[in-house]
Amino acid sequence: MRFYFLISVDDLGFMAENGTVVTEFILLGFHLSAELQMGLFFVFLVLYFITMVGNLGMIVLIQRDPRLHTPMYFFLCHLSFLDVCYSSVIVPQWLETLGTDKMAITYERCATQFFFFTLCASTECFLLAVMAYDRYVAVCNPLLYATTMTPQTCLGLVVGAYAGAMVNAVIRTGCTFSISFCKSNHVNFFFCDLPPLLKLACSDTKSQERVIYFLAFLVITTSISVVLISYVFIIQAILKIRTAGGKAKTFSTCASHMTAVALFFGTLIFIYLKGNMGKSLAEDKIVSVFYTVVIPLLNPMIYSLRNKEVKEALKKALNGLKVSQVD
């Protein structure tokens, strides 16, 4: 038994290879038996629930504890918000399909999903770069940190990240959905993503692909460059510290961010910088599950388990709950 995602495209007349008008896209997703499909439904339902609890809990914790009202946690709050949105763009639809064995999605909803998926991914790229710059200032210029990373500066950096991502999302979505899809109505994927959609194009897509992949290259390489340059200076500053304990303490403030950067950019580079070269999408499906489900799940764990301030704030919050229950 196989399950399918269906996309209604009533507002567009796509011509299939046999000349008939295609009114639906069929997203093939993963080929699963009924038992595996239901098992996968419960697995991803639990993972999605943990993701929501972890990231929303991180946001509430940062907002409620005055000790976490610093630039680093301001950015972390937005990272958690993005992970909530990032996962919610894809996973609920997938859960509905796994649970009901069918899913009709309009052309507009597909384009909307594609847009918000791009928006969240692009914003997270820029935000991770901003967080690297924040760590650079904290480690290399600690005496100037308070005057450099003011609330106005932090807000401006976050707004800039969202604005840059918005521009990328608008252009990328416009280029993708200006393509004529007519080779087939079978999309070999489980949501509306770029590589499988490009495989359905019947017209020349070179100009659109050049724009799309140039923007992807620009967003990823710009963000990675900021991260790498920041950490070059951070490592130089750490090496100048004389005591081993001082080096370890300073490095620990950056370890969580370095882990998040490696996970996120590693998967994006695999998917979006290898291009549409006719390769199998099997690996892409597995990696897509990783960055739409696993990474948003892991981020709050990475920042809480490796962060003394977050652990203390969480302990304080839990103690407060126990006291209120006793009263």
C-alpha positions as CSV (number, residue, x, y, z in Angstrom):
1,M,0.0,0.0,0.0
2,R,1.4,3.4,-0.9
3,F,0.3,6.8,0.3
4,Y,0.2,10.1,-1.7
5,F,0.1,13.8,-1.2
6,L,-2.4,15.5,-3.7
7,I,-2.0,19.0,-4.9
8,S,-5.0,20.6,-6.7
9,V,-3.9,23.1,-9.4
10,D,-7.3,24.4,-10.6
11,D,-6.0,27.8,-11.4
12,L,-3.3,26.5,-13.8
13,G,-3.6,24.3,-16.9
14,F,-0.5,22.1,-17.0
15,M,-0.2,19.8,-20.0
16,A,0.9,16.3,-19.4
17,E,3.0,14.3,-21.9
18,N,-0.2,12.8,-23.4
19,G,-1.7,16.3,-24.0
20,T,-4.3,16.2,-21.3
21,V,-4.7,19.0,-18.7
22,V,-3.2,18.0,-15.4
23,T,-5.4,19.2,-12.5
24,E,-3.5,17.4,-9.6
25,F,0.0,16.8,-8.5
26,I,0.7,13.5,-6.8
27,L,3.5,13.7,-4.3
28,L,4.8,10.2,-4.0
29,G,6.6,10.7,-0.7
30,F,7.9,7.5,0.8
31,H,6.6,4.1,-0.3
32,L,5.3,2.4,2.8
33,S,3.1,-0.4,4.0
34,A,0.0,0.5,6.0
35,E,1.7,-0.7,9.2
36,L,4.8,1.3,8.6
37,Q,2.8,4.3,7.7
38,M,0.8,4.3,10.9
39,G,4.0,3.6,12.9
40,L,5.7,6.6,11.2
41,F,2.7,8.7,12.0
42,F,3.1,8.1,15.8
43,V,6.8,8.5,15.7
44,F,6.6,11.9,14.0
45,L,3.7,13.0,16.1
46,V,5.8,12.4,19.2
47,L,8.8,14.2,17.7
48,Y,6.7,17.1,16.6
49,F,5.2,17.4,20.1
50,I,8.6,17.4,21.7
51,T,9.8,20.0,19.2
52,M,6.9,22.3,20.1
53,V,7.4,21.8,23.8
54,G,11.1,22.3,23.7
55,N,11.1,25.4,21.5
56,L,8.1,27.1,23.0
57,G,9.4,26.2,26.5
58,M,12.7,27.9,25.6
59,I,10.9,31.1,24.4
60,V,8.8,31.2,27.6
61,L,11.9,30.5,29.8
62,I,13.9,33.3,28.1
63,Q,11.0,35.8,28.5
64,R,10.3,35.0,32.1
65,D,13.9,34.9,33.6
66,P,15.6,38.3,33.8
67,R,19.0,36.6,33.8
68,L,18.4,35.6,30.2
69,H,17.5,39.0,29.0
70,T,20.8,39.4,27.1
71,P,21.6,39.7,23.3
72,M,22.6,36.0,23.0
73,Y,19.3,34.8,24.4
74,F,17.3,37.4,22.5
75,F,18.7,35.8,19.3
76,L,18.1,32.3,20.7
77,C,14.5,33.2,21.4
78,H,14.1,34.0,17.7
79,L,15.9,30.8,16.7
80,S,13.4,28.8,18.7
81,F,10.5,30.7,17.1
82,L,11.9,29.9,13.6
83,D,12.3,26.2,14.5
84,V,8.6,26.2,15.6
85,C,7.6,27.8,12.3
86,Y,10.1,25.7,10.2
87,S,8.7,22.4,11.5
88,S,5.1,23.5,11.4
89,V,5.3,24.4,7.7
90,I,5.9,20.8,6.8
91,V,5.1,18.3,9.6
92,P,1.4,18.9,10.3
93,Q,0.6,18.3,6.6
94,W,2.7,15.2,6.6
95,L,1.0,13.9,9.8
96,E,-2.4,14.5,8.2
97,T,-1.4,12.5,5.2
98,L,0.0,9.7,7.2
99,G,-3.1,9.5,9.4
100,T,-5.7,9.8,6.6
101,D,-3.9,8.2,3.7
102,K,-4.8,11.1,1.5
103,M,-4.2,14.8,1.3
104,A,-5.5,17.5,-1.1
105,I,-3.6,20.7,-1.2
106,T,-4.4,23.6,-3.5
107,Y,-1.9,25.2,-5.8
108,E,-2.0,28.3,-3.6
109,R,-1.3,26.3,-0.5
110,C,1.6,24.6,-2.1
111,A,3.1,28.0,-3.1
112,T,2.5,29.3,0.4
113,Q,4.2,26.3,1.9
114,F,7.1,26.7,-0.4
115,F,7.4,30.5,0.4
116,F,7.3,30.1,4.2
117,F,9.7,27.1,4.1
118,T,12.2,29.3,2.2
119,L,11.5,32.2,4.5
120,C,12.2,30.2,7.6
121,A,15.3,28.5,6.2
122,S,16.8,31.8,4.9
123,T,16.1,33.6,8.2
124,E,17.7,30.8,10.2
125,C,20.9,31.1,8.0
126,F,21.1,34.8,8.6
127,L,20.3,34.5,12.3
128,L,23.0,31.9,12.9
129,A,25.4,34.3,11.3
130,V,24.2,37.1,13.6
131,M,24.7,34.8,16.6
132,A,28.2,34.1,15.5
133,Y,28.9,37.9,15.3
134,D,27.4,38.2,18.8
135,R,29.8,35.6,20.1
136,Y,32.7,37.3,18.4
137,V,32.0,40.6,20.1
138,A,31.5,38.9,23.5
139,V,34.8,37.0,23.3
140,C,37.0,39.4,21.4
141,N,35.7,42.7,22.7
142,P,34.1,42.0,26.1
143,L,34.5,45.5,27.5
144,L,32.7,46.9,24.5
145,Y,30.0,44.2,24.4
146,A,27.3,46.2,26.2
147,T,27.8,49.3,24.1
148,T,28.1,47.4,20.8
149,M,25.2,44.9,21.2
150,T,22.5,47.4,22.4
151,P,18.8,46.4,22.2
152,Q,18.5,48.7,19.2
153,T,21.4,47.0,17.4
154,C,20.1,43.5,18.3
155,L,16.6,44.4,17.0
156,G,18.1,45.8,13.8
157,L,20.1,42.7,13.2
158,V,17.1,40.5,13.6
159,V,14.9,42.7,11.4
160,G,17.7,42.6,8.8
161,A,17.7,38.8,8.9
162,Y,14.0,38.6,8.3
163,A,14.0,41.3,5.6
164,G,16.8,39.6,3.7
165,A,15.1,36.2,3.9
166,M,11.8,37.8,2.7
167,V,13.5,39.1,-0.4
168,N,15.0,35.7,-1.1
169,A,11.7,33.9,-0.4
170,V,9.7,36.2,-2.7
171,I,12.1,35.9,-5.6
172,R,12.7,32.1,-5.2
173,T,8.9,31.4,-5.0
174,G,8.2,33.6,-8.0
175,C,10.9,31.9,-10.1
176,T,9.8,28.4,-9.1
177,F,6.1,28.9,-9.8
178,S,6.6,30.7,-13.1
179,I,7.8,27.4,-14.5
180,S,5.5,25.3,-16.6
181,F,5.1,21.8,-15.1
182,C,4.1,19.2,-17.7
183,K,6.4,16.3,-17.8
184,S,4.3,14.4,-15.3
185,N,2.0,15.1,-12.3
186,H,4.0,12.8,-10.0
187,V,6.3,14.7,-7.6
188,N,8.8,12.4,-6.1
189,F,8.8,14.0,-2.7
190,F,6.7,14.5,0.4
191,F,6.2,18.3,0.3
192,C,6.6,21.2,-2.1
193,D,10.3,21.6,-2.4
194,L,12.5,22.9,-5.2
195,P,14.5,19.9,-6.6
196,P,11.5,17.6,-7.2
197,L,9.4,20.4,-8.7
198,L,12.2,21.3,-11.2
199,K,12.2,17.7,-12.5
200,L,8.6,18.2,-13.7
201,A,9.4,21.3,-15.9
202,C,8.7,21.0,-19.6
203,S,10.1,24.4,-20.6
204,D,13.7,25.7,-20.4
205,T,14.3,26.5,-16.7
206,K,17.9,27.6,-17.0
207,S,17.2,31.2,-16.3
208,Q,15.1,30.5,-13.3
209,E,17.5,28.0,-12.0
210,R,20.4,30.4,-12.3
211,V,18.5,33.0,-10.2
212,I,17.4,30.4,-7.6
213,Y,20.7,28.8,-7.1
214,F,22.6,32.1,-7.2
215,L,20.4,33.3,-4.3
216,A,20.8,30.0,-2.5
217,F,24.6,30.3,-3.0
218,L,24.6,33.9,-1.9
219,V,22.5,33.3,1.3
220,I,24.5,30.2,2.4
221,T,28.0,31.4,1.5
222,T,27.4,34.9,3.0
223,S,26.1,33.4,6.3
224,I,28.9,30.8,6.4
225,S,31.5,33.5,5.7
226,V,30.3,35.6,8.6
227,V,30.4,32.5,10.9
228,L,33.9,31.4,9.8
229,I,35.4,34.9,10.0
230,S,33.9,35.3,13.5
231,Y,35.2,32.0,14.7
232,V,38.7,32.6,13.3
233,F,38.9,35.7,15.6
234,I,37.3,33.8,18.4
235,I,39.8,31.0,18.2
236,Q,42.7,33.4,18.1
237,A,41.3,35.1,21.2
238,I,40.9,31.8,23.0
239,L,44.5,30.7,22.2
240,K,45.7,33.9,23.8
241,I,44.1,32.9,27.2
242,R,46.8,31.5,29.4
243,T,44.9,29.1,31.7
244,A,43.3,25.9,30.4
245,G,40.2,26.6,32.6
246,G,39.8,30.0,31.0
247,K,40.1,28.6,27.5
248,A,37.5,25.9,28.3
249,K,35.1,28.4,29.8
250,T,35.3,30.7,26.9
251,F,35.0,27.9,24.3
252,S,31.9,26.6,26.1
253,T,30.0,29.8,25.4
254,C,30.4,29.1,21.7
255,A,30.0,25.3,21.6
256,S,26.2,25.2,21.4
257,H,26.2,27.6,18.5
258,M,29.0,25.8,16.6
259,T,27.0,22.5,16.9
260,A,23.8,24.2,15.6
261,V,25.7,25.7,12.7
262,A,27.3,22.4,11.7
263,L,24.0,20.6,11.7
264,F,22.0,23.3,9.8
265,F,24.4,24.4,7.2
266,G,25.7,20.8,6.5
267,T,22.2,19.7,5.5
268,L,21.5,22.8,3.4
269,I,24.7,22.5,1.5
270,F,24.0,18.9,0.7
271,I,20.5,19.7,-0.6
272,Y,20.7,23.1,-2.3
273,L,24.3,23.5,-3.6
274,K,24.6,20.3,-5.5
275,G,22.1,21.5,-8.1
276,N,19.4,19.7,-10.2
277,M,21.8,17.2,-11.9
278,G,19.3,14.4,-12.4
279,K,20.4,12.6,-9.3
280,S,18.2,10.4,-7.2
281,L,16.0,12.1,-4.7
282,A,16.2,9.2,-2.2
283,E,19.0,10.9,-0.2
284,D,17.3,14.2,-0.4
285,K,14.2,12.8,1.2
286,I,16.2,11.4,4.2
287,V,18.1,14.7,4.6
288,S,14.9,16.7,4.3
289,V,13.4,14.7,7.2
290,F,16.5,15.5,9.1
291,Y,16.3,19.3,8.7
292,T,12.5,19.6,8.9
293,V,12.0,17.3,11.9
294,V,15.3,16.5,13.7
295,I,17.2,19.8,13.7
296,P,14.2,21.8,15.2
297,L,14.0,19.0,17.8
298,L,17.7,19.1,18.7
299,N,18.3,22.9,18.9
300,P,16.6,23.5,22.3
301,M,18.4,20.4,23.6
302,I,21.8,21.6,22.4
303,Y,21.3,25.0,23.9
304,S,19.9,23.8,27.2
305,L,22.2,20.8,27.9
306,R,25.4,22.8,27.1
307,N,24.3,26.1,28.7
308,K,24.7,26.7,32.5
309,E,22.4,29.8,32.5
310,V,19.5,27.9,30.7
311,K,19.8,24.9,33.0
312,E,19.7,27.2,36.1
313,A,16.7,29.1,34.8
314,L,14.9,25.8,34.0
315,K,15.7,24.4,37.5
316,K,14.3,27.7,39.0
317,A,11.2,27.4,36.9
318,L,10.6,23.8,37.9
319,N,11.1,24.6,41.6
320,G,8.6,27.4,41.2
321,L,6.1,25.0,39.8
322,K,6.6,22.5,42.7
323,V,6.2,25.3,45.3
324,S,2.9,26.5,43.6
325,Q,1.6,22.9,43.5
326,V,2.3,22.5,47.3
327,D,0.6,25.7,48.1
